[in-house]
Amino acid sequence: MFFMKYIILSPVVLLLLVFTLFSSCAGNSGIVKETPVTAKPVPGSETVTVNGVIDFTMPEYRFMWETAPDNGKLLFSAFIPRRADRDTELDFAVYESARQASVLYRAKVDARFAVKSNNRDLGFLEDIQITYDKDLAADLRSKIKIRNHFIDNEGTYILSELEGVEFKGSFIDIPLENGEPDWLYNVPDIPGYLVSIGTVQRSRYKIDSIRRADEQALANLAKQVSIVVKAKRADRNSEISGSAFSETNYEITSTFIRGFYVLGRWSTENGNTYHTLAVCPENQ
């Protein structure tokens, strides 16, 4: 049996950190920077080139999926598809990490959920739009420090930390059964937090699959928040044909989320399905 770790987060501390760090950055953000910003590597980190394609479910690489805070540092992982210039890939990876940090500060979520019933129930997410502060993301690029940097035949991948944040929390072990995290089957209970798992089928590029799983988790959290504040609305379409009955209920959620943070990601061994475990404080 193997173990992965996530941290029991303090919702109050997280929101305070988000507010103090990002409000100061947001005050300086204006025009989006066009000049690439090279992230500062953490001492001891180096670029590792791997022949072929990396399987991130393997023990030696799966830590790239695990972004729970580590030693007081907020972690972000980015997976960028192959481009003609590898340095350009790295710059995109740095910005993707900064984008995730901006979403942590605050994100506007507009999501449309459809629940269909045709002699059985089937629930799914139909559409989602995420709005975040792009100027803040551009400003945060200079605060991204690279911990690990991998290159393979398909792209560039980094695990990074956000400079200037010290986070305190306590660790809890989550078992890995048959090489898979237990949260795939049992949603963990984290006091003070809303917890969500986003699951999607793969897209052409790894970054799109991961981002869609993240957005699915974010939309599910937004739905939970909107239920709490009673900010959801529903439309209903019904159709009866003979003895068959079909009904579609639409729930439209529109809300702001603060403190959205990805604790872990995973993909099936064949790469067909991607999962994201994420949280946000209950008190929004």
C-alpha contacts under 8 A as a table, 3 or more apart, distances in Angstrom:
res1	aa1	res2	aa2	distance
1	M	175	P	7.02
1	M	176	L	6.26
1	M	177	E	6.17
1	M	178	N	7.39
2	F	175	P	6.04
2	F	176	L	4.97
2	F	177	E	7.01
2	F	179	G	7.15
3	F	173	D	6.14
3	F	174	I	5.68
3	F	175	P	4.56
3	F	176	L	5.22
4	M	66	E	7.87
4	M	173	D	6.01
4	M	174	I	5.40
4	M	175	P	6.35
4	M	176	L	6.68
4	M	181	P	7.27
5	K	66	E	7.93
5	K	68	A	7.42
5	K	171	F	6.49
5	K	172	I	5.82
5	K	173	D	4.81
5	K	174	I	5.79
6	Y	66	E	7.96
6	Y	68	A	5.09
6	Y	69	P	7.45
6	Y	171	F	5.97
6	Y	172	I	5.88
6	Y	173	D	6.87
6	Y	174	I	7.39
6	Y	263	L	6.46
7	I	68	A	6.05
7	I	69	P	6.56
7	I	169	G	6.05
7	I	170	S	5.45
7	I	171	F	4.55
7	I	172	I	6.04
8	I	169	G	5.92
8	I	170	S	5.50
8	I	171	F	6.27
8	I	172	I	6.99
8	I	190	I	6.50
8	I	191	P	7.86
9	L	14	L	7.27
9	L	168	K	7.79
9	L	169	G	5.48
9	L	170	S	7.34
10	S	13	V	5.26
10	S	14	L	6.02
10	S	168	K	7.86
10	S	169	G	6.69
10	S	192	G	7.50
11	P	14	L	5.11
11	P	15	L	6.17
11	P	192	G	6.25
11	P	193	Y	6.90
11	P	280	C	7.81
11	P	281	P	5.05
11	P	282	E	7.63
11	P	283	N	7.79
12	V	15	L	5.32
12	V	16	L	6.15
12	V	281	P	7.90
13	V	16	L	5.08
13	V	17	L	6.05
13	V	167	F	7.84
14	L	17	L	5.09
14	L	18	V	6.07
14	L	167	F	7.61
14	L	259	G	6.80
15	L	18	V	4.97
15	L	19	F	6.00
15	L	258	R	7.37
15	L	259	G	6.18
15	L	281	P	7.85
16	L	19	F	5.07
16	L	20	T	6.03
17	L	20	T	5.34
17	L	21	L	5.91
17	L	165	V	7.20
17	L	167	F	7.87
18	V	21	L	5.53
18	V	22	F	5.72
18	V	23	S	7.78
18	V	104	L	7.37
18	V	105	Y	5.56
18	V	259	G	7.01
19	F	22	F	5.56
19	F	23	S	5.50
19	F	105	Y	7.19
20	T	23	S	5.66
20	T	24	S	6.53
21	L	24	S	5.78
21	L	25	C	6.60
21	L	164	G	7.71
21	L	165	V	7.44
22	F	25	C	4.87
22	F	26	A	5.82
22	F	102	S	7.97
22	F	105	Y	6.41
22	F	136	L	7.81
23	S	26	A	5.04
23	S	27	G	6.22
24	S	27	G	5.28
24	S	28	N	6.94
25	C	28	N	5.41
25	C	29	S	6.45
25	C	136	L	6.58
25	C	139	D	6.90
25	C	140	L	7.45
26	A	29	S	5.07
26	A	135	D	7.59
26	A	136	L	5.42
26	A	139	D	7.96
28	N	139	D	7.88
29	S	32	V	7.71
29	S	135	D	5.42
29	S	136	L	5.70
29	S	138	A	7.92
29	S	139	D	6.11
30	G	135	D	6.03
31	I	135	D	6.56
32	V	134	K	7.30
32	V	135	D	5.25
32	V	138	A	5.82
32	V	139	D	7.74
33	K	36	P	7.74
33	K	138	A	6.10
33	K	139	D	7.60
36	P	91	D	6.35
37	V	91	D	6.78
37	V	141	R	6.57
37	V	142	S	6.39
38	T	91	D	6.54
38	T	94	V	7.74
38	T	142	S	7.43
39	A	91	D	7.96
39	A	94	V	6.60
39	A	141	R	7.05
39	A	142	S	6.15
39	A	143	K	7.43
39	A	144	I	5.68
39	A	145	K	5.55
39	A	146	I	6.47
40	K	142	S	7.81
40	K	144	I	6.90
40	K	145	K	4.86
40	K	146	I	6.30
41	P	45	S	6.31
41	P	46	E	7.90
41	P	145	K	5.16
41	P	146	I	4.48
41	P	147	R	6.29
42	V	45	S	5.63
42	V	145	K	5.97
42	V	146	I	5.75
42	V	147	R	5.38
45	S	146	I	7.45
45	S	147	R	5.71
45	S	148	N	5.93
45	S	149	H	7.63
46	E	148	N	6.77
46	E	149	H	6.50
47	T	148	N	7.18
47	T	149	H	4.89
47	T	150	F	5.82
47	T	151	I	7.37
48	V	149	H	6.20
48	V	150	F	4.82
48	V	151	I	6.19
49	T	150	F	5.87
49	T	151	I	4.72
49	T	152	D	5.92
50	V	53	V	7.24
50	V	54	I	7.05
50	V	150	F	7.19
50	V	151	I	6.03
50	V	152	D	4.90
50	V	153	N	7.72
51	N	152	D	5.84
51	N	153	N	6.65
52	G	152	D	6.01
52	G	153	N	5.46
52	G	154	E	7.98
53	V	152	D	5.57
53	V	153	N	5.85
53	V	154	E	6.43
54	I	61	Y	7.83
54	I	152	D	6.57
55	D	58	M	5.80
55	D	61	Y	7.19
56	F	59	P	7.83
56	F	61	Y	4.95
56	F	62	R	4.92
56	F	64	M	7.13
56	F	65	W	7.39
57	T	61	Y	6.68
57	T	62	R	5.12
57	T	179	G	7.75
57	T	266	W	7.32
57	T	267	S	7.12
57	T	268	T	7.81
57	T	269	E	6.72
58	M	61	Y	5.54
58	M	62	R	5.74
59	P	62	R	5.42
59	P	63	F	7.69
60	E	63	F	7.37
61	Y	64	M	5.94
62	R	65	W	5.51
62	R	66	E	7.16
63	F	66	E	5.10
64	M	67	T	7.40
64	M	77	S	6.60
64	M	158	I	7.70
64	M	159	L	6.11
65	W	77	S	7.16
65	W	264	G	5.56
65	W	265	R	4.91
65	W	266	W	6.39
66	E	263	L	6.32
66	E	264	G	4.56
66	E	265	R	6.52
67	T	70	D	7.93
67	T	74	L	7.45
67	T	75	L	4.94
67	T	76	F	5.88
67	T	77	S	7.01
67	T	262	V	6.47
67	T	263	L	5.07
67	T	264	G	5.56
68	A	74	L	7.10
68	A	75	L	6.55
68	A	262	V	7.14
68	A	263	L	4.47
68	A	264	G	6.73
69	P	72	G	6.05
69	P	73	K	5.23
69	P	74	L	4.66
69	P	75	L	5.88
69	P	167	F	7.35
69	P	263	L	7.90
70	D	73	K	5.13
70	D	74	L	6.77
70	D	75	L	7.32
71	N	167	F	7.56
71	N	168	K	7.74
72	G	165	V	7.39
72	G	166	E	4.72
72	G	167	F	3.95
72	G	168	K	5.44
72	G	169	G	7.55
73	K	161	E	6.07
73	K	162	L	6.77
73	K	163	E	7.90
73	K	165	V	6.41
73	K	166	E	5.85
73	K	167	F	6.02
74	L	161	E	5.57
74	L	162	L	5.87
74	L	165	V	7.23
74	L	166	E	8.00
74	L	167	F	7.28
75	L	159	L	6.92
75	L	160	S	5.62
75	L	161	E	4.56
75	L	162	L	6.74
76	F	97	S	5.57
76	F	100	Q	7.12
76	F	101	A	7.76
76	F	159	L	5.81
76	F	160	S	5.32
76	F	161	E	6.20
76	F	162	L	7.97
77	S	97	S	6.35
77	S	157	Y	7.39
77	S	158	I	5.63
77	S	159	L	4.39
77	S	160	S	6.20
78	A	93	A	5.32
78	A	94	V	7.53
78	A	96	E	6.01
78	A	97	S	5.93
78	A	157	Y	5.64
78	A	158	I	5.42
78	A	159	L	6.66
78	A	207	I	7.43
79	F	93	A	6.55
79	F	155	G	7.23
79	F	156	T	6.09
79	F	157	Y	4.55
79	F	158	I	6.81
79	F	206	K	6.68
79	F	207	I	5.25
80	I	89	E	6.18
80	I	90	L	7.86
80	I	92	F	6.93
80	I	93	A	5.95
80	I	155	G	5.48
80	I	156	T	5.21
80	I	157	Y	6.19
80	I	206	K	7.50
80	I	207	I	5.91
81	P	89	E	7.37
81	P	154	E	5.86
81	P	155	G	4.28
81	P	156	T	6.57
81	P	205	Y	6.55
81	P	206	K	7.15
81	P	207	I	7.06
82	R	86	R	7.56
82	R	89	E	6.93
82	R	153	N	7.26
82	R	154	E	5.05
82	R	155	G	4.01
82	R	156	T	6.89
83	R	86	R	6.48
83	R	88	T	7.33
83	R	89	E	6.34
83	R	155	G	7.35
85	D	88	T	5.36
85	D	89	E	6.71
86	R	89	E	4.97
86	R	90	L	6.44
86	R	156	T	7.48
87	D	90	L	5.06
87	D	91	D	6.33
88	T	91	D	5.06
88	T	92	F	6.24
89	E	92	F	5.15
89	E	93	A	6.20
89	E	155	G	7.29
89	E	156	T	6.00
90	L	93	A	4.94
90	L	94	V	6.25
90	L	156	T	6.42
90	L	157	Y	7.87
91	D	94	V	5.11
91	D	95	Y	6.30
92	F	95	Y	5.07
92	F	96	E	6.05
93	A	96	E	5.02
93	A	97	S	6.31
93	A	156	T	7.32
93	A	157	Y	6.93
93	A	158	I	6.67
94	V	97	S	5.20
94	V	98	A	6.35
94	V	141	R	6.31
94	V	144	I	6.69
94	V	158	I	7.92
95	Y	98	A	4.88
95	Y	99	R	6.01
95	Y	137	A	7.14
95	Y	138	A	7.02
95	Y	141	R	5.80
96	E	99	R	4.92
96	E	100	Q	6.36
97	S	100	Q	5.21
97	S	101	A	6.42
97	S	141	R	7.82
97	S	144	I	7.26
97	S	160	S	7.22
98	A	101	A	4.94
98	A	102	S	6.24
98	A	137	A	5.01
98	A	138	A	7.04
98	A	140	L	5.48
98	A	141	R	5.36
98	A	144	I	6.80
99	R	102	S	5.03
99	R	103	V	6.32
99	R	134	K	7.27
99	R	137	A	4.88
99	R	138	A	7.78
100	Q	103	V	5.05
100	Q	104	L	6.28
100	Q	137	A	7.93
101	A	104	L	4.95
101	A	105	Y	6.60
101	A	137	A	7.05
101	A	140	L	7.71
101	A	162	L	7.87
102	S	105	Y	5.16
102	S	106	R	6.72
102	S	107	A	7.87
102	S	132	Y	6.53
102	S	133	D	6.21
102	S	134	K	7.51
102	S	136	L	6.17
102	S	137	A	5.21
102	S	140	L	7.82
103	V	106	R	5.25
103	V	107	A	5.15
103	V	132	Y	5.68
103	V	133	D	7.49
103	V	258	R	7.86
103	V	260	F	6.86
104	L	107	A	7.26
104	L	258	R	6.18
104	L	259	G	4.88
104	L	260	F	4.83
104	L	261	Y	6.03
105	Y	258	R	5.68
105	Y	259	G	6.01
105	Y	260	F	7.67
106	R	132	Y	6.65
106	R	133	D	7.81
106	R	256	F	6.72
106	R	257	I	5.64
106	R	258	R	4.53
106	R	259	G	6.89
106	R	260	F	7.75
107	A	130	I	6.62
107	A	131	T	5.67
107	A	132	Y	4.89
107	A	133	D	7.74
107	A	256	F	5.58
107	A	257	I	5.33
107	A	258	R	6.61
108	K	130	I	5.76
108	K	131	T	4.91
108	K	132	Y	6.45
108	K	254	S	7.41
108	K	255	T	5.92
108	K	256	F	4.49
108	K	257	I	6.47
109	V	128	I	7.22
109	V	129	Q	5.98
109	V	130	I	4.97
109	V	131	T	6.59
109	V	218	L	7.84
109	V	219	A	6.67
109	V	222	A	6.70
109	V	253	T	7.47
109	V	254	S	5.59
109	V	255	T	5.48
109	V	256	F	6.02
109	V	257	I	7.28
110	D	128	I	5.70
110	D	129	Q	5.12
110	D	130	I	6.59
110	D	219	A	7.82
110	D	252	I	7.37
110	D	253	T	5.68
110	D	254	S	4.43
110	D	255	T	6.77
111	A	125	L	7.73
111	A	126	E	7.68
111	A	127	D	5.59
111	A	128	I	4.19
111	A	129	Q	6.26
111	A	219	A	6.27
111	A	252	I	5.82
111	A	253	T	5.18
111	A	254	S	6.50
112	R	125	L	6.52
112	R	126	E	5.58
112	R	127	D	5.07
112	R	128	I	6.32
112	R	250	Y	6.67
112	R	251	E	5.75
112	R	252	I	4.51
112	R	253	T	6.32
113	F	123	G	7.86
113	F	124	F	6.24
113	F	125	L	4.53
113	F	126	E	5.23
113	F	127	D	6.94
113	F	250	Y	5.57
113	F	251	E	5.04
113	F	252	I	6.31
113	F	253	T	7.96
114	A	123	G	6.38
114	A	124	F	5.82
114	A	125	L	6.10
114	A	126	E	5.95
114	A	248	T	6.53
114	A	249	N	5.62
114	A	250	Y	4.58
114	A	251	E	6.42
115	V	121	D	7.16
115	V	122	L	5.85
115	V	123	G	4.45
115	V	124	F	6.29
115	V	248	T	5.71
115	V	249	N	5.19
115	V	250	Y	6.53
116	K	121	D	5.95
116	K	122	L	5.35
116	K	123	G	6.39
116	K	246	S	7.35
116	K	247	E	5.78
116	K	248	T	4.45
116	K	249	N	6.40
117	S	120	R	5.25
117	S	121	D	4.60
117	S	122	L	6.35
117	S	245	F	7.83
117	S	246	S	5.59
117	S	247	E	5.19
117	S	248	T	6.38
118	N	121	D	6.80
118	N	244	A	7.37
118	N	245	F	5.81
118	N	246	S	4.49
118	N	247	E	6.64
119	N	244	A	7.53
119	N	245	F	6.72
119	N	246	S	7.32
125	L	128	I	7.79
125	L	216	Q	7.62
128	I	215	E	7.61
128	I	219	A	7.06
130	I	215	E	7.58
133	D	136	L	5.30
133	D	137	A	6.39
134	K	137	A	4.94
134	K	138	A	6.23
135	D	138	A	5.10
135	D	139	D	6.25
136	L	139	D	4.99
136	L	140	L	6.14
137	A	140	L	5.12
137	A	141	R	6.59
138	A	141	R	5.59
139	D	142	S	6.67
140	L	143	K	5.18
140	L	144	I	6.82
141	R	144	I	5.46
143	K	162	L	5.76
143	K	163	E	5.01
143	K	164	G	7.46
144	I	160	S	6.37
144	I	161	E	5.88
144	I	162	L	5.02
144	I	163	E	6.10
145	K	160	S	5.41
145	K	161	E	5.32
145	K	162	L	6.33
145	K	163	E	6.51
146	I	149	H	6.99
146	I	158	I	6.66
146	I	159	L	6.16
146	I	160	S	4.28
146	I	161	E	6.52
147	R	158	I	7.26
147	R	159	L	5.50
147	R	160	S	5.00
147	R	161	E	6.93
148	N	158	I	5.41
148	N	159	L	5.09
148	N	160	S	6.88
149	H	156	T	7.36
149	H	157	Y	5.80
149	H	158	I	4.53
149	H	159	L	6.75
150	F	156	T	5.88
150	F	157	Y	5.14
150	F	158	I	6.36
151	I	154	E	7.87
151	I	155	G	5.94
151	I	156	T	4.67
151	I	157	Y	6.40
152	D	155	G	5.64
152	D	156	T	6.73
162	L	165	V	6.45
174	I	181	P	7.10
174	I	182	D	6.49
174	I	183	W	7.74
175	P	181	P	6.27
175	P	182	D	5.71
176	L	179	G	5.40
176	L	180	E	5.00
176	L	181	P	4.39
176	L	182	D	5.64
177	E	180	E	5.32
177	E	181	P	6.43
177	E	182	D	6.48
180	E	184	L	7.59
181	P	184	L	6.01
182	D	185	Y	5.83
182	D	186	N	6.08
183	W	186	N	4.73
183	W	187	V	5.14
183	W	188	P	6.26
183	W	277	L	7.60
184	L	187	V	7.09
184	L	197	I	7.85
184	L	275	H	7.69
187	V	195	V	7.40
187	V	196	S	7.50
187	V	197	I	7.50
188	P	195	V	7.37
189	D	195	V	7.33
190	I	193	Y	5.60
190	I	194	L	7.47
190	I	195	V	7.25
192	G	281	P	6.12
192	G	282	E	5.68
192	G	283	N	7.88
193	Y	279	V	6.24
193	Y	280	C	5.64
193	Y	281	P	4.47
193	Y	282	E	4.90
194	L	221	L	6.70
194	L	224	Q	7.63
194	L	279	V	5.54
194	L	280	C	5.49
194	L	281	P	6.08
194	L	282	E	5.51
195	V	221	L	7.04
195	V	277	L	7.46
195	V	278	A	5.98
195	V	279	V	4.60
195	V	280	C	6.92
196	S	217	A	5.33
196	S	218	L	7.54
196	S	220	N	6.29
196	S	221	L	6.08
196	S	277	L	5.99
196	S	278	A	5.48
196	S	279	V	6.27
197	I	216	Q	7.69
197	I	217	A	5.15
197	I	220	N	7.88
197	I	275	H	6.70
197	I	276	T	5.40
197	I	277	L	4.65
197	I	278	A	6.38
198	G	213	A	4.82
198	G	214	D	6.17
198	G	215	E	7.29
198	G	216	Q	4.64
198	G	217	A	4.00
198	G	218	L	7.73
198	G	220	N	7.60
198	G	275	H	5.46
198	G	276	T	5.00
198	G	277	L	6.71
199	T	213	A	5.37
199	T	216	Q	6.84
199	T	217	A	7.68
199	T	273	T	7.01
199	T	274	Y	5.69
199	T	275	H	4.54
199	T	276	T	6.66
200	V	209	S	7.09
200	V	212	R	6.82
200	V	213	A	5.52
200	V	216	Q	7.71
200	V	273	T	5.79
200	V	274	Y	5.48
200	V	275	H	6.73
201	Q	209	S	7.16
201	Q	272	N	5.80
201	Q	273	T	4.56
201	Q	274	Y	6.29
202	R	205	Y	7.86
202	R	206	K	7.47
202	R	208	D	7.95
202	R	209	S	5.06
202	R	271	G	6.96
202	R	272	N	5.11
202	R	273	T	5.45
202	R	274	Y	6.45
203	S	206	K	6.86
203	S	208	D	5.99
203	S	209	S	5.09
204	R	208	D	7.32
204	R	209	S	7.69
205	Y	208	D	5.42
205	Y	209	S	6.55
206	K	209	S	5.13
206	K	210	I	6.19
207	I	210	I	5.18
207	I	211	R	5.99
208	D	211	R	5.10
208	D	212	R	5.99
209	S	212	R	5.26
209	S	213	A	6.27
209	S	274	Y	6.45
210	I	213	A	5.16
210	I	214	D	6.18
210	I	265	R	7.96
210	I	274	Y	6.50
210	I	275	H	7.61
210	I	276	T	7.63
211	R	214	D	4.96
211	R	215	E	6.08
212	R	215	E	4.96
212	R	216	Q	6.04
213	A	216	Q	5.01
213	A	217	A	6.31
213	A	274	Y	6.27
213	A	275	H	5.73
213	A	276	T	5.58
214	D	217	A	5.19
214	D	218	L	6.17
214	D	262	V	7.56
214	D	275	H	7.89
214	D	276	T	5.64
214	D	278	A	7.66
215	E	218	L	4.85
215	E	219	A	5.95
216	Q	219	A	5.12
216	Q	220	N	6.20
217	A	220	N	5.14
217	A	221	L	6.31
217	A	276	T	6.52
217	A	277	L	7.05
217	A	278	A	6.30
218	L	221	L	5.10
218	L	222	A	6.16
218	L	260	F	7.14
218	L	278	A	7.43
219	A	222	A	4.91
219	A	223	K	6.19
220	N	223	K	5.07
220	N	224	Q	6.43
221	L	224	Q	5.03
221	L	225	V	6.19
221	L	279	V	7.56
221	L	280	C	7.33
222	A	225	V	5.00
222	A	226	S	5.96
222	A	253	T	7.04
222	A	254	S	7.63
222	A	255	T	6.46
222	A	256	F	7.50
222	A	257	I	6.64
223	K	226	S	5.08
223	K	227	I	6.14
223	K	232	K	7.73
223	K	253	T	6.05
224	Q	227	I	5.20
224	Q	228	V	6.44
225	V	228	V	5.11
225	V	229	V	6.42
225	V	255	T	7.82
225	V	282	E	7.60
225	V	284	Q	7.66
226	S	229	V	5.14
226	S	230	K	5.51
226	S	231	A	4.76
226	S	232	K	5.68
226	S	253	T	6.53
226	S	254	S	7.45
226	S	255	T	6.59
227	I	230	K	4.80
227	I	231	A	6.36
227	I	232	K	6.37
228	V	231	A	7.84
231	A	253	T	6.98
231	A	254	S	7.27
231	A	255	T	7.57
232	K	251	E	6.64
232	K	252	I	5.96
232	K	253	T	5.10
232	K	254	S	7.21
233	R	251	E	5.69
233	R	252	I	5.60
233	R	253	T	7.04
234	A	249	N	6.76
234	A	250	Y	5.20
234	A	251	E	4.36
234	A	252	I	6.18
235	D	249	N	5.97
235	D	250	Y	5.03
235	D	251	E	6.65
236	R	247	E	7.48
236	R	248	T	5.97
236	R	249	N	4.60
236	R	250	Y	6.11
237	N	247	E	5.93
237	N	248	T	5.32
237	N	249	N	6.47
238	S	245	F	7.98
238	S	246	S	6.15
238	S	247	E	4.38
238	S	248	T	6.33
239	E	245	F	6.32
239	E	246	S	5.25
239	E	247	E	6.03
240	I	243	S	7.40
240	I	244	A	6.12
240	I	245	F	4.77
240	I	246	S	6.18
241	S	244	A	5.37
241	S	245	F	6.45
242	G	245	F	7.91
257	I	260	F	6.61
257	I	280	C	7.56
257	I	284	Q	6.94
258	R	280	C	6.85
258	R	281	P	7.60
258	R	284	Q	6.61
259	G	279	V	7.74
259	G	280	C	5.09
259	G	281	P	6.36
260	F	278	A	6.95
260	F	279	V	5.78
260	F	280	C	4.65
260	F	281	P	7.85
261	Y	278	A	5.51
261	Y	279	V	5.49
261	Y	280	C	6.38
262	V	265	R	7.65
262	V	276	T	6.99
262	V	277	L	5.94
262	V	278	A	4.23
262	V	279	V	6.56
263	L	276	T	7.87
263	L	277	L	5.66
263	L	278	A	5.45
263	L	279	V	7.35
264	G	276	T	6.00
264	G	277	L	5.18
264	G	278	A	7.11
265	R	274	Y	7.52
265	R	275	H	5.54
265	R	276	T	4.44
265	R	277	L	6.10
266	W	274	Y	5.86
266	W	275	H	5.08
266	W	276	T	6.54
267	S	270	N	7.94
267	S	271	G	5.69
267	S	272	N	7.34
267	S	273	T	5.57
267	S	274	Y	4.35
267	S	275	H	6.04
268	T	271	G	5.05
268	T	272	N	6.25
268	T	273	T	5.53
268	T	274	Y	6.70
269	E	272	N	7.87
270	N	273	T	7.98
271	G	274	Y	7.27
281	P	284	Q	6.53
